[in-house]
Amino acid sequence: MFVTPKKLEKRAEFYHQLGTLTEAGLSLVQGLQSLSRTKRSRTFDQPISQLLVALEGGATFAEAAAGIKAWLPAFDLALLDSGERSGRLDICFRLLADFYRQRAQAVREVVRHLIYPLLIVHAAIFLGPFPQLFLTGDVGSYLRQVVSVLIPVYLVVALVAYLAQGQHGLRMRSLLERVFGLVPLLGAARKALALSRFCLALEALLAAGTNMPKAWLLSADASGSPRMQREVGPFVDQIEGGRTPGELLEDSSWFPDVFVGLYTSGEVSGRIDQNLERLRVHYQEEGFAKLSLFAAWFPRMIYFGIVLYIAYTILSFYGGYYNSVLDASEI
């Protein structure tokens, strides 16, 4: 259910090992058979077995991987397919390994920054009703108040994690993209990483000889961004009608100026592949940098909220205490 750094690192290691073996001259079948005998690939035993059966039956690697339900995202499949078409599958394996390794590092950094704030949040939840427990001594009421706060929080976190998974429909993913887009830094980081995935897929597809309209459409799907898919969707008919992607980008308000400028200049100079590589690196670095910044600032916002909550609890406690003392004195 949750994408953990360990899962991402295992996928990165799988791609790295497969890329190393194929680069050394082994066929895909030989490489997968070699991986199936290593202890480090036990997580992928079942997918590897299914891949071998499909490959021996005449399927391509991308076709075989696509046949395994909910195993690889569209980004991986598009890149692997283009790698096979262009004869650069080993390079695609290496790119995917680097991508997942960086994702694992970013997720680990976010988790590391969140551990202490989460402990503080739980401490605040447990200490919130404590003054009432001090006054009344009612342990049952205290536990009910704590549980009534913790359960909704856990349910919300679990629901968000479930809905954020890629297997849900376009409408749900669009809604989540809009919601996350409102979060400072996080929304910008997600957009930058989507642009990076788009550039990586587009460069690989064009190098594989895919025609321009189809390459743009597949790359938008591989980006994982429903907003980009909606933006690029109308491009297909217009590109087939004779307009260039550079012209269409200049009419779009969603693509950043840096992207539009570099792509258009690459289109004019005939160096689209090189400029797409520059854009991929630029947006990948920007995306992970903003994720790191978000990971650093998000705990501080939590601290601020906890301070306000504790201050409110203390003031409420002393306000209730003094009111009870005044009532007792009037009697």
Secondary structure, DSSP 8 states (H G I E B T S, - for coil): ----HHHHHHHHHHHHHHHHHHHTT--HHHHHHHHHTSGGGGGGHHHHHHHHHHHHTT--HHHHHHTSTTSS-HHHHHHHHHHHHHT-HHHHHHHHHHHHHHHHHHHHHHHHHHHHHHHHHHHHHHHTTHHHHHHH--HHHHHHHHHHHHHHHHHHHHHHHHHTSTTS-HHHHHHHHHHHHTSTTHHHHHHHHHHHHHHHHHHHHHHTT--HHHHHHHHHHHHT-HHHHHHHTTHHHHHHTT--HHHHHHH-SSS-HHHHHHHHHHHHHT-HHHHHHHHHHHHHHHHHHHHHHHHHHHHHHHHHHHHHHHHHHHHHHHHHHHHHHHHHHH-
